[in-house]
Amino acid sequence: MQAIVWNNGVVSFLDQTLLPHEERTCDTADYRVVAEAISSLRIRGAPAIGIAAAYGAALSILSPHVSDVAGALKELEESAGILAATRPTAVNLFHALDRIRRAAAGAAGGSLNALRERVVAEALSIHQEDIASCLSIARRGAALLPAECAVLTHCNAGALATGGMGTALGVIVEGYRQGKVRKVFADETRPLLQGARLTAWELRRAGIPVALLTDSSAGSLLASGAVQAVIVGADRIARNGDVANKVGTYPLAVLARRHSVPFYVAAPLSTIDRTARSGSEIPIEERNPLEVLELAGKRIAPEGVDVYAPAFDVTPNELVTAIVTEEGVYRPPFSELGTPVAGGE
Amino acid sequence: MQAIVWNNGVVSFLDQTLLPHEERTCDTADYRVVAEAISSLRIRGAPAIGIAAAYGAALSILSPHVSDVAGALKELEESAGILAATRPTAVNLFHALDRIRRAAAGAAGGSLNALRERVVAEALSIHQEDIASCLSIARRGAALLPAECAVLTHCNAGALATGGMGTALGVIVEGYRQGKVRKVFADETRPLLQGARLTAWELRRAGIPVALLTDSSAGSLLASGAVQAVIVGADRIARNGDVANKVGTYPLAVLARRHSVPFYVAAPLSTIDRTARSGSEIPIEERNPLEVLELAGKRIAPEGVDVYAPAFDVTPNELVTAIVTEEGVYRPPFSELGTPVAGGE
């Protein structure tokens, strides 16, 4: 299963808002459709957002109304701006668009065709690198797991969230293949239920036993001793190892620490923001209050109530047992995260 | 607004499963309807369950087919057994039924009419005492709050959950009246959304500003410093001060401690189970997995997933700043909870 596919000038993506009820693939050659899909969470997950944005930018300069290099560069600036404005927290989005812009600038002295080929090649590279990163993260992460373990995850950091086999869920799937993981507990992940809708769906497709729980049931689950590791993805990681991820991650980290359960973050190096010294410098997206006030299109709260709806929270580095990347496993105090690494930016 | 009313042999209750969309009052003279209403959470909240069970037991001996004292006592045993089997965690249920049984036993030497009057009077007393308890708890709890505070609560421990003005929500409403509480944050409280549906509804009716949040957003909310007190109710409190309450309470207590926010439990003495030495002796109800797998009647997860669905969790005494009862405020190590108190049982 692939969340996003580039097919000769057309981007095909699975509309994740319809899962698990319907598996509908959308095909588009219009970058605005890609931008809307990111905004509306049809495409979601930090690495997948980066890949989709790169493909979207590539689509924009393949448009028939682009007739020369200057027009392509202008179009690229516009499309990159629109794609960058879709979601503020996942840094992979900005990293991918920067790579596309640099690739275009490097090819600006040649023909329009050469420029187009260079940009498409860069977008495909971003995707291919993510596939390889996922595999490496999965293997490095699985090596950390004990035998016969049950793991807890939050939101969806699986194949749907990446170009490859997933980050946190990649570790879990690889751990299952190795016979180490015997059961997965998945937080449903309110408000948009990515755990119930997407993680449970991916795990069932893979034949891996999964138990769903409401997010706040994780407290008694961890207290019961039934879980040996918590593994999550990340939307942005600061230089000091503070991790921004789906809201609800921070409470899990606090509970994991209290019950001496290791708390792992699995993410490609493209998730690291070396301009952010700590989590306090990471912008946290506030989503539409209706995502909390409504469920399945039905109002659940009375009129007149206010809403507190951050999409992400920040887990301080001291609660993170390790950050698993494609290049290696980083542990506190995470001083290596501050230095540039090949493939990181 | 009264969740339950006794009206001359008829119990009237608000069907809480329909809130906030519909305010439907059900009238019944059949204790089986009351028992079903408790099982299905039409009537909910530990003190309200106790009151409803007492009224239900009283209804059973008012039935026209009860013709003598022996028949009444037999009917009472049967109805009390059915009412006691509705929900396992809230101890108020068992305390109330014990009082009704003792009242009946005390009047067994007289006429059927005298027995009926005695049992109805006992049920009315249980209700009246709860009204008084709520008021006392509200005043004692409000005294603990700082000026100009925002408070966070979980589930619904309001008028809907009691015979009076509520426990945790009673404290909050009284704190608002005194000008101390300026804002309330309400966890939506998955899976059955008592926070979104009931607490937000009660607070809006009272004109108190309320912001709704998904349960796992409480982590970043507490980390932000926006909350000065967490106040919750309880379904059962062990002798050592361990508190069983709606699942999700324990994570809140852990987070409150981490951020040095006081964590208050507001509950009548009837919530204390003096036979339970610690929280590990409190039975925790598992609810129907469909409550997690479905939302508003719509399936949210794929087929084939398991569910972990405890209705309650246990907060260890060390995380509880104080337990506010009608008789006084108890603080760790809660040694007074082990001794019988007037009105407690």
Interface residues (C-beta under 8 A of the other chain):
Chain A: P20 H21 F185 A186 D187 E188 T189 R190 P191 L193 A196 R197 A200 W201 L203 R204 P209 V210 A211 L212 L213 T214 D215 S216 S217 A218 G219 S220 L221 A223 V247 G248 Y250 P251 V254 L255 R258 I284 V292 L293 L295 A296 K298 R299 I300 A301 P302 E303 G304 V305 D306 V307 Y308 A309 P310 D313 V314
Chain B: P20 H21 F185 A186 D187 E188 T189 R190 P191 L193 A196 R197 A200 W201 L203 R204 P209 V210 A211 L212 L213 T214 D215 S216 S217 A218 G219 S220 L221 A223 V247 G248 Y250 P251 V254 L255 R258 I284 V292 L293 L295 A296 K298 R299 I300 A301 P302 E303 G304 V305 D306 V307 Y308 A309 P310 D313 V314
